[in-house]
Amino acid sequence: MITPGSSFKDNLQRLPSIESVERIELVDKSGLIVALIENQPGKQGSLAVYQYLKGCFGMLDANAARHGLEIFGEHTADARNRPGAHPNIDRLIDITNGAEPLAVTVVARPVR
C-alpha cells in the first residue's frame, strides 16, 4: 500500500514488477500517442508508477494523477520547483491542473 509521506524509493518497492513491460504509451482523446515511457534505466521508476496507475484507475485522469504525485514523494516537490526537470511528473501536475486525461497503454516485451 502506498502511503502519503513515504519516500519514492519506499513506494517503488510496493509497486508491481515492470519486468515484462517494454514501454507505456500515453494517448490523447484523438488517439494520438503523446508520450512514451521506455523500460530503460532512468525511466523505470516512472514506468512502474504509470503501470500501477493504469492498473488502479484505468486511465490517467485527475484522481490518478494526484495519486501518482503522492507515489513520486519527494520528487514531486522537486518537479514543482524545477519545471521540465521531471517530465513524467510534470505531466501529472498538468493533469491535476486541468489538462486533458490520457489513456495509458502498457506494451509487453516480446516473448522470446
C-alpha positions as CSV (number, residue, x, y, z in Angstrom):
1,M,0.0,0.0,0.0
2,I,1.2,3.4,-0.9
3,T,1.2,5.8,2.0
4,P,1.3,9.6,1.8
5,G,4.6,11.0,3.0
6,S,6.6,7.9,2.1
7,S,9.7,8.2,0.0
8,F,9.7,7.4,-3.7
9,K,12.2,4.6,-3.0
10,D,9.8,3.0,-0.4
11,N,6.8,3.5,-2.7
12,L,8.6,2.0,-5.7
13,Q,9.3,-1.2,-3.8
14,R,5.5,-1.7,-3.3
15,L,4.7,-1.4,-7.0
16,P,4.2,-4.4,-9.4
17,S,7.2,-5.6,-11.4
18,I,7.9,-4.0,-14.8
19,E,10.0,-6.9,-16.0
20,S,7.5,-7.8,-18.7
21,V,6.8,-4.2,-19.9
22,E,8.6,-2.8,-22.9
23,R,7.0,0.6,-22.8
24,I,4.0,2.7,-21.9
25,E,2.2,4.8,-24.4
26,L,0.2,7.8,-23.3
27,V,-2.7,8.5,-25.7
28,D,-4.9,11.6,-26.0
29,K,-8.6,11.6,-26.8
30,S,-8.0,11.7,-30.5
31,G,-5.9,8.5,-30.4
32,L,-2.5,10.3,-30.8
33,I,0.4,8.9,-28.8
34,V,1.6,12.0,-27.0
35,A,4.4,10.4,-24.9
36,L,6.3,7.2,-24.4
37,I,8.0,5.8,-21.3
38,E,10.5,3.2,-22.2
39,N,11.7,0.4,-19.9
40,Q,15.3,1.7,-19.7
41,P,17.5,3.0,-16.9
42,G,16.4,6.4,-15.7
43,K,12.8,5.9,-16.7
44,Q,11.9,2.6,-14.9
45,G,10.6,4.4,-11.8
46,S,8.1,6.4,-13.9
47,L,7.3,3.3,-15.9
48,A,6.4,1.5,-12.7
49,V,4.2,4.3,-11.4
50,Y,2.3,4.7,-14.7
51,Q,1.8,1.0,-15.0
52,Y,0.4,1.0,-11.4
53,L,-1.9,3.9,-12.1
54,K,-3.2,2.2,-15.2
55,G,-4.0,-0.9,-13.1
56,C,-5.7,1.1,-10.3
57,F,-7.5,3.8,-12.3
58,G,-7.7,2.5,-15.9
59,M,-6.6,5.9,-17.3
60,L,-4.6,8.9,-16.3
61,D,-7.3,11.4,-15.0
62,A,-7.1,13.9,-12.2
63,N,-7.6,11.3,-9.5
64,A,-4.9,9.0,-10.9
65,A,-2.5,12.0,-11.3
66,R,-3.0,13.1,-7.7
67,H,-2.2,9.6,-6.5
68,G,0.8,9.4,-8.8
69,L,2.2,12.6,-7.3
70,E,1.9,11.0,-3.9
71,I,3.8,8.0,-5.1
72,F,6.6,10.1,-6.5
73,G,7.1,11.5,-3.0
74,E,10.0,14.0,-2.6
75,H,10.4,14.1,-6.4
76,T,7.0,15.9,-6.7
77,A,8.3,18.9,-4.8
78,D,11.4,19.0,-6.9
79,A,9.4,18.9,-10.1
80,R,7.2,21.8,-8.8
81,N,10.3,23.8,-8.1
82,R,12.1,22.9,-11.4
83,P,9.5,22.6,-14.2
84,G,10.9,20.5,-17.0
85,A,13.3,18.5,-14.8
86,H,10.9,15.6,-14.4
87,P,8.6,15.5,-17.4
88,N,6.7,12.4,-16.3
89,I,5.8,14.2,-13.0
90,D,5.1,17.5,-14.8
91,R,2.5,15.6,-16.9
92,L,0.7,14.5,-13.7
93,I,0.8,18.1,-12.3
94,D,-0.6,19.3,-15.6
95,I,-3.5,16.8,-15.4
96,T,-4.3,17.8,-11.8
97,N,-4.4,21.4,-13.0
98,G,-7.0,20.6,-15.7
99,A,-5.1,19.2,-18.6
100,E,-6.8,16.5,-20.7
101,P,-6.8,13.0,-19.2
102,L,-4.8,10.4,-21.1
103,A,-5.3,6.8,-21.9
104,V,-2.4,4.5,-20.8
105,T,-1.4,1.6,-23.0
106,V,1.1,-0.9,-21.5
107,V,3.1,-2.6,-24.2
108,A,4.5,-6.0,-23.2
109,R,8.0,-7.1,-24.1
110,P,8.0,-9.7,-27.0
111,V,8.2,-13.2,-25.7
112,R,11.4,-14.9,-26.8
